[in-house]
Amino acid sequence: MSIAICHEGQLAELYLPEYDGGRLLGAIYKGRVANVLPGMQAAFVDIGLEKNSFLYADDVYTPAPLYAGLNQISLPKSAPRDIGSLLKEGQEVLVQILKEPQGDKGARVTMQPALPSRYGVLLPVNTHVAVSRRIDEEDERERLREIVKLVAKGQGAIVRTAAKGIEAEEIIEDFRSLKRLWKRIQGIAAKRKAPALIYHEQDILKKVIRDTIAQDIERIVVESAQAADKVREAMLDVAPELLSKICLRTGADLFAAYGVDEQMEKALRRRLWLKSGGYIVFDQTEALTVVDVNTGKFVGVSDLEQTMLTTNLEAVTEIARQLKLRNTGGIIIIDFINMEEEKHRKTLMDALTEELKKDRTRVTPLGMTNLGLVELTRKKVGRELSYNLEEECRFCRGKGRVLRADIAARKVLSELEYEAANSCAATLQVKATGSVAAALLGPQGRNLSLLEQRLGKHICIVVDESRRLEESVVCSLSE
């Protein structure tokens, strides 16, 4: 089931489980320590995936024994976090995926799991109790903190924003269900051999309802009776008070009707135009994402500084939306149009901070540099949209650019000369793309004729569009 969340007609979040190959984030595995790396204060853990997962020493340390039936190490709270004293090769551990595997990197895992529900998150092996920062009233924060302390009883917990104003009994039952779930996980882990999947929240619909749908939701539109039944079932478990907001709209492609397909396609573009005529450019590297803001076609009215501020403020809203929609994580650098006046810079930073507060994923603005670059970090949660919907180009291999045909042809010429000097065959064959073949032939085939005369060989060129520009093949043809 594909799920789109829209805000004021704009696509805000997208869940496409049929394309992402199964979400692993939050899954709990019983694994076996494959390697301990004292130099990195980390370990590799085999959890049964293609690549071993990565476990930092800080994610190993716990103040008490963790899981019944497993070979865990318990250290006093003051013990140093030395990976060599915490883990041994071959040791079985229970871990939860913090970051999904991506590219050449395996998953990052922790031995300090977190189990979420609608009103809170249970931290079974921790003692930390916290309340969402989005709950401002101190009296309410204290009320929720006391409720959770009562039910946690030595375990840690985080109270989510949805718990604000909810009766104590409802919150307590929510956490009790998490404690029962934790006991089931412990029991399953004790019986299975590593590596093995112990727990995975399969129902993406329940997760989306629990994590994203707020009380002020206008309506939940579904396109089939079967889908409506699934939504009702999920609502009964997670948010029964929202059942009346389910709307059935049959005979229509909802993603097309609400512009989801179009906006999804735009979220894969490098350049996005703003309504004013300005535009923003997203460039992603291995280490960070760079966003560039430009005035483009927008020339303003009379004042250059005001034109730049207007474009920057419009870009702020779109950048914040795109970071969430694209699920961009890690280090992000935004190159806004440089403004001279300090008050305008402050206005820009205040607007950006407010927009980023709407993101459920933790985003930390780090301020503006002397060059006018804004630095921020966004927690990596799951895979990025482009990773789920696109694959690496087999020709450019992710670079976005390929060799010019004439440059690739020069390499072929070098190989032809080598083959001609070392082969007794009368004919040499070249397999290349059409553009490289054209560069070798030249106008009316003049280049090829001159080459054959110089090398004293007959040259046969075969066009093969299945290969990359730089992957031409030169060989001798026997009689």
Order of alpha helices (4+ residues) and beta strands (2+ residues): beta-beta-beta-beta-beta-alpha-beta-beta-beta-beta-beta-alpha-beta-alpha-beta-alpha-beta-alpha-beta-alpha-alpha-beta-beta-beta-alpha-beta-alpha-beta-beta-alpha-alpha-beta-alpha-alpha-beta-beta
